[in-house]
């Protein structure tokens, strides 16, 4: 074993002693000895050779384990975990083997300064006590890759000098109780998360926190208030402290059931900033609610696409038992989507998952579905009454937005019920009241509002189609998938049904098909451009196949909508494809759309201009959607692994190209 190691400067700038960095936890060497750099450039290089052991989800920290056992943490900036990775681009992944001086990241020091954070880069040897005798930094201005510190290693059998610590061994269970008590109790905590060194609380009233008591607890290095958080600095054993705190706080905090920290941020001032904030939050809830079932949606979409292809080529009859069974396999996840989305949305918003899933079951209950199918989905026809109140019951199978609303309502109703219902009867009475109240609100208010808006859209779409096929193709192609997000696409379905019933073909459904191709093209661009983020690449690959099979939900909710710009570059492709579809007077004689539905564009009397127009419009949607996304829609650094459904209608035994 060698007796010393040279650490290179990870950035160009001023190398300083670790005791001078702007973070008390690092400056007190709680994470180990090392050095700091005050950077003047953006490039970050590896200070030593080894294997990447850690890449923080927020990209602000990278851990390297050298062959000789030295473990080094490169922490870029102070409190930059709060910036959600935006100033950083990381070029390595966990498990990569790198060499000293290899470029591993970039750091936008100007963005960090603008956010009011320190740009100090800390290089800390996290196993100092086991490996290190002394660290001798080369103080002064250095360029990236120059020798910044010499680390004298312990010889075999040699013991390190005792490190001064605060209070000796820590009882984390007792520490957690003391922390929670002195931040105002569990009732004062909205949510809690942790980073590499700190337990971070979102408090309802941070004035209740007693800084003096907490910072003097055994195991606490310091406290800080920043970014709307109350931060308790623990050091290397932050995970033990966090787990103990979660145990004290009880269910609903930490782990998979925790409410995401971003939901606790306060809306900014101003009408437009507030609008953007709430819309962004809504999209975040929608995509996060869909993410757990994206893989299942993609698989089901591919199965349904293949089944439609078999029917188009008359390999399987649409009236056969074989078709019925396979269709059930592919369609079940979409038909019962309210239950699945209810469960995942409740998890996201902090409501009881089982209760909200049951509310989804109410919306998909067979007798209500039968009642809804008696009238067209976009017509405000009164088809039921509730305690004498006339209402319109729509078909909520395949839908997601009503269940997002239900989960949100449940997250408000549940705390009120817990507060006002006696504990001895709460287990039975609270779920009963919650199911009744939330289901009633969705059926009486939310559903009819969506149906009313859909009816207005239906009238506008019909008028637009009559006025100009090309213009209607441009507008519907560009914005159809926006309607899908809120369930307003139900306006399109009765128009498609009417066209099919009266003429045997549908020009509107052909426009919708082009939007499917465009969504698939965008996610294909993500698949081909993504090199390092394996999780995103896997989602994008499956979503591409599903979209080209006529099911765009995995593409939309798994990738496109989640990352914003990709959704809009896809819509540009949809607008171009829709415009050409209308301009070339393309018709559909079947229901299955996208690339796999090519047979639907063949006139039963013989191939005509519709099929040629379909090929031209689909190619244009694919090329434009792909190109816009590949060059302008995203950079791979935009894609992170954050801890985000075809709605259609049964027409006989077949489904239209219309998706959700």
N, C-alpha and C positions, 0 to 999 in steps of 0.2 A: 504494500500500500504506500502510495506516495505521501510525502509529508506536507505538501502544500498545493494549493489550487489557485489559479489566476482567474479572476472574474473580469470580463470585459464590460465597458460602459455600454448599457443598452441604448443610449441615445447621445446625441451631441448636446453638450451643455456643461454646467458646473457640477462637478462631483463634490458632495458634501458628506460629512460624518452623519451616520444614521440618527444620532441624537439631535440633529438640527432639522429633520424633516417635519413638515407641518401636520403631524398626526401623533398625538401623545402615545397611542398604543404601539406604534412602530418606534417612536423616538425613545421610549422606555425599554426597548428591546424585548417586548412581551412576545413578539413573533419570532425573535431571534436576532442575532447580530447581522450586520451588513453595511450598506451605504445607500445614499440617495443621490439622485441626479435632478437638477433643475433644468429641464430641456429647452433648447432653442430651435429644435427641428422636430419633424413629425415621425421620422423613421425609428422603429424599435427593432433591435437585433438581440439575439440570444446571448447572454453573458457567459454561457458555458455550453459544452456539448452534453447531450443526454436525451432522455425520453420525456415527451410532454405528458405530464400526469394530471394537469388541471387546465381547463379553459373555462373561466367563469361565464355563466349564461349572459351576463351583461358585459362581457368581453374586456373588463377592466383589469383582470388579473390572470396571469399564466404561471403555472407551476412546472418546474423542470427537475427531474431526478437524474443526477450524473451517474456514470458507471461506477465511480468510487463511493457512491452512497450519499453524496451531498445533495440536499434537497433545497432548491432555491425558488422563492416566490417573487415574481416581478409584478408589482402592484402599481398600475398607471394612474396617477392622480390620487387626490384625497377626497373621499365621499363621492367619487365618480360612479359608484354603483347606482346612484340616483338618476343618472343620465340615460339609463336603459340601453347602453351600448352604442348610442348614436355617434359619439366622437371617435369610435374605434373601428378598425378593420383588422381582423385577425386572419392570418394565413396558415395557421397550424391547427391541428385537431388532436384530441387526446389519443395517445398511442403513437403519434409520429416520433420518429427519431431525427433529431436535428443536430447541427454542428455549431460551435461557437462562432458568432458573427453572422449567422444566417438570419435574414429578415423574417420576423415572426408577426409583426403587426405595424399599424400606423396609428398615430394618436393626434387628433386635431387639438393642439394646445390652445388655439384661439377660441374654439367653441367652448372648451373647458373654462377658460378665463371668463368668457362672456356669461357663462352659467354661474360665475362666482365661486368656482372651485380652485383649489391649489393644483398646479400641474406637477408637483413633486413625484418623481418615479422612485419607488422604494424597491431595493433589491435586498430581500431578507432571507437568511439561511434558517429555515424553519426547524431543522434538527441540530441547531447550534450546540445544545447541551450534550449531544452524543458524539459530535464529530469535530467541533471547532475549538481550538485553543485560543486563537486571536485573529481578528480581522483588521488589516492595515490598509485603509482606503488611500488612494492617490488623489488627495484633495487638489482641486483646481479645474480649469477649463480643459475638457477633453472632447475629442471627436468620437462619434459612435464607433465601437469596435476596438478602441484603444484600451490598454490595461487600466482598470479602475480600482482594483483592490487585490491584495494578496491575502489568501486565507491559509493560516497555519493550522494544520490538522493534528488531531490528537494521535499519538502513537498507540499501538495496541496495548491495552491494559492501563493506559493513562486516563486519569479522570479530569473532567473539566472543572474549572474554578466554580465554586457555588454561585448561583445566580440569585440576586436579591429578589424576593417575591413578596407579595402582599398577603401576609397572614397564614402562609403555609397551605396545607391541603384544603381543598374546597369541597364543601358539601353542597352539591348543586341543587338538591331537592330543597334544602333550607334557603339557599341563595334565591331560588325561583320564588319561594313564598315571600321572602323579604322584598324582592323587587316588585312583585305584583301588589303587595300591600302598600308600598310607598309610591306607586304610580297612580293610586286612587282606586285600587281593586280591579277585579275582572270586569265589573260593570262599566269601568272607564275605558276599556280597551275595545277598539273597533276591529283591529287586526294586528297580527305580528308576523314579521318575517326575519330572516337573518342573512347577513352576507358572510364574508370570510372571517370577520373579526367582531362584528357587532350584532346584538339583538336589537331589532328596530321595531318600535311600537308606533301604531297610529292611535292616538288617544282622542277621546271625545273632548276632554278638557285637560290640556297639558299643564295648566296652572296647578293641578292637584299633585303633580309629581314633585317629590322632595329630592332635589339634586344633592344636597349635602349628605343626606342619609345614604342614598344609593351609591354615590361615588366612594363612600367609605366602607361599603360592604366587602367582606372577604371574597375575592374572585372578580371584583369589578375594578377595572383600571381607570375608567373615567365615564362621564356622561356628556352627551352633546345633543343640541336641538338644531335640526336642519332639514330642509325639504319636507316640512310638515310631519317629521318623524321625531320621536323621542328615542335616542340611540344610547344603548348601554354597551360600553366597550368592554368586551370580555377577553379577546385575544384568541390564541390557537384552539382553546376548548369551547368555542362559541356554540358548536353543535350540541354539546352536553348541556350547556345552559339553556339553549333554545328548547330542547326536548323537555327539560324539566319545567320550563315556563309554560309550555303547551299543556303539560299534565296538570298544572295548577289552574290554568284558565278553563280547561275542560273542552268538551266537544265543540267543533265549529271553528277552532283556532289551529293554525298550522296544518301540515299534511295536506292531503288531497281535498279535504273539506274546507280548507281555509278560503276566506274571501280574498280575491286578488287585491294587492295593494293599490292598483290603479283605480279601483272602484271607490277608494276613500279620498281621492283628491278632490279638492273643492273646485267648482266651476269658476273660470276667470270672469272678470267683469266685462261688461259690454255685450250687446245683443248678438253680434256676429261671432265673437269668441265663444260665448255661451252656446250658440247654435252648433258650432264646430265641435265643441267639447262633448255635448250631449249626443250628437250624431256619431262621433267617433266612439263614444262609450257604447252606444247601441250596436254598432257594427262589431265592436269587440265582444259583446255578449253573444251576438248571433253566431259569429265564427267560432268562439270558444265552445258554445253549446253544440255546434255541429262537429267539431274536430274528433270527439271520441268515436263517432260512427262513420267517419269519412271512408275508411277502408271497406266497411260493410256496404255502404252506398255504391262505391266504385265496383265492387264485385257483383252486386245485384244489378247494377246498370249494364255491365258487360253481358251478364246472363240474359237480361231482357232484350238487349240489342241482338244477340245471337238468335234468340227465339223469334224475334220479328223477322230476321233474315230468313230463317227456316220457313216461316209462314209465307213470306214474299215469293220464295222459290217453290212453294207448294210441297215442301218436304214434310211438313206437319200441318194438319188441319187446325184452324183456329177454334173448331168446335169439338176437338177430340179430348179424351181424358188426359192423354199425355201432355197436351198443351196446357190444360187446366192445372195439372200438378206442377209442371215446370214454371208456369206463370206465377203460381202461388209462392214458389221458392224465391223468385226474383222480385215479386211485388210486395211481399209481406213487410219488408223494412220500410217501404214508402207508404203503404196503406196505414200502418200503425205508427207512422212517424210522430204523431202527437205524443204518444207514450214515451218514446225514446227521447225526444227533444225535451219533454217535460222533466224527465229524470236528469238529463245533463244540464239543462238550464237552471234547475233548482240547485244543483251542486255548485254551479257558477255563482248564483245569486244568494246562496246561503239559506235556501228554504228546504223543507223536508222533501227529499227526493221521491220517496214512495207516495206521499200524498199528492204531489204535483203530477206524478205519472198516472195516478188514478184519475185525476182531473182530465188528463189526456185521453184516458179510456172513456170518460163521459162524452167527450167530443167525437170520438170514433165509435160510439155505441151503435150497433146495427139499426135499431129502430129510429134513431135520430138521422142516421145516414139515409135510410129509406124515406124519411120525411123530407129531407133536403133534396133528394133526387126527383121529387114530384114537380119542382120548379127549377128553372135555369139558375145557375149559381150566381150570375151577375145581376139578376133582376131582384128589385126590392119588393118581392111578393110576400105578403103576410101569409105564412103557412103554419103558424102555431100561436099559442098564447101561453103566458106564464103568470099564474095568479091573476088572470084577466088582462094582462098586459099583452097586446098584440106584438109579435116579434117575427123576424125572418130567421129561420134556422138554415144555415148554409152547410155544405159538405166540408167538414174540417179534416177528413182524411187527406194525407199527403201534405198537410200544412205545418208551418213552423212558427209563424209570427204570433198567432193567437196563444201558443204555448209559451213563448217568450214573455208575453204580457201576463199570462197566468202565473208563471214563476215569479215575476216581479211583484204581482199582487200578493202572492203567498208569502213572499219575504217581508211584506208589510203587515199582513194579517197575523202571521204566526207570533211575533213578539207581543202584539196586543193581546192575543188570546192567552198566552202564557202569563201575562201580567194580571189578567182579570178573571181567569177561571181557577177555581180552587184546585190544588194539586191532587186531591183525592179523586176527582172525577175528570181531570184534565186529559188523561190518556185516551178516553173515549169521546168526550165532548168536543175537545179541540179539533181533532181530525174531521169530525162530523160537520162542525160549523165551517171549517176552512173549505172542505170540498163543496159544501152547499153555496157558500158566499162567492168563492172564486169562480166556480162553474157558472153560477147565475150571472155574474158580471160579464163573463166572456160571451155567454149566449145572448144576453139582453142588450149589452152595450158594444163591446169590442167587435164581435162578429158582424152585427148589422152596420156598424160604421165602415168596416172594410167592404162589405157588400155594397153599400151606398156609393162609396168611391169607385168601386169596380163598375157599377152601372153607369156612372158618368163617363168613365173611360171607354166603356163599350160603345156608347153613343158617339163619342169623339172618333174612335177607331173606324166605325162604319162610315161616318161622314168623310173621313180622310181617305179611306179606300176608294170611295166613289169619286172624290175630287181628283186624286192623282196617285196611281199605283207606285210611281217612282218615288214621290215625296213620302208617301206612307211607308214604303220600304226603308227609306233613309231614317225616318224618325222611329218607327217601330224597331227596326234593326239595331239602332243605337241605344234605345232605352228599354227594350223589352225585359232584359235581365234585371233592371232596376225595379220593375214591377214585381218580379219574382220574389225579391227580398221581403216585401211587405204583403205578399199574397194577393196583390192587385192584378196579377196576370189572369185571375179567374174571369176578368172581363173579356179576354181573348177566346176562351174556350167555347162559350155559346155561339160566337160568330163563326168559329171553325166548324162547329157542329151543324150550324145552319147551312153553311156553304156545302158541306159534304152531303147533307140530306137533300138539298134542292138541286144541286148541279153535279154531284158526284166527285167534285174536286174542290180544293181550297187554295187560293192564292195567299191568304193570310198565313196559313200553316207553313207554306214554303218560305216566307220571310222569317218565321220563327226558327225554321231549320238552319238558316244561315247564321243565326245568333249562336246556335249550338256549335257549329263548326268554328266560329270565331273564339268562343270560350276554350275549346279544345286546342286551337292553334296557340293561344296565349300560354296555356299551361305546358304545351309541348316546348315552347321556347324556354320556359323555366327549367324543364327537364334537361334540355340539351346544354343550357348555359351553366347550370349548377354543377360544380365539380367536387366540392368538399363537403357540403352539407348533405349527408347521405339520407337523413330522415326526410328532408324536403324533396330530394330527388325521387325517393320511393313514392311519396304521395303524388308528386307531379306525374310520374310514369303511369300509375294506376288511374289517375284522374284523366289523363289524356285518352287512354283507351275507352274509358267510360263516356267521355264527352263525344267522341267520335261514334260511340254506340247509341247516342241520343240522350244520355243522362249527364247533365252538366253540374249537378250539385257538388260532387267531389271536387271538381275544378274550381267552382265559385267559392265554396266555403272552406275548402282545404288550402287554396293558394290565392286565387285571383282577388277575391273580395278582402281577404285577410291582409294583403299587402297593398291595397289601395290603387296604386298606379297601374298595376297589372289588370285590374278589373276594367279600368277605363281604356287602356290600350286594346283590350279584348272587345270592348264596345265599339271602338273605332272600326275594327274589322267587321263587326256585326252590322254597323251602319253602311259600310261599303257593300257588303254582301247583300243586305236587304235592299239597298238602292238598285243594284243590278237585277235582283230578283223581280222587283216591281217593274223596272224599265223593260226587261225582256219578257214580261207577262208570264212568269213561271207559275205553273199549277202543280198541286200534289193530288194524286189519286189514292194514296194510302195515308196512314197515320204516322208510321215510323219515319223520323227525320234524321238529320246529320249525315255523315258519310255512309253509315251502315244502312241508311234508309233510301239508298239510290233507286231501288226498285219502285218506290212510291211515286217517283217522278216519270214513270213510263206510262204513257197514255194507253189504256186497254185497246184502243183502236190501232195502235202502232206508235213507235217512237216518233216524237215530233219536236218542235222547238223548245218545249218545256224541259225536256231532258238535257238538251244542249245548254239552255239557260241555267239550269241547275248546276251543271258542271262548271260553267264560267263563274257564276255567283259564288259557289262553294270554294273554288280555287282562289278567287279574289279575297273572300273572307279569311281563308286560311293564310294566304300570303301576307295580307295587310296586318291581320291580328298577330301573326308570328313575328313579322319584321318590326312592327311598332313595339312589341313587348321585348324582343331580343335586344334592341338598340336603345330604347327609351323607357321601358317599363320597370326595369330593376337592375341592381347590381347584386352579385351574390352576397355581398356584405349586408344587404338589406334584409336578407332572409335569416331569421333566427328560429330557435326551437322554443318558443314561448310556452311557460307553464301558466277554438274558433273552430237536393231532395226533390227528387223530381215530384212536383205537384202536377198532376195531370188529371184527366177524368176518364172514366170508363164510358165508351160509346159502343154499345153492343159488347163484343168480345175483344175489341181492339182499343188501343190508345192513340191519341193524336201526337204529332211531333211536339205539341205544346208541353213544355216542362215547367218546373217551378222556378 
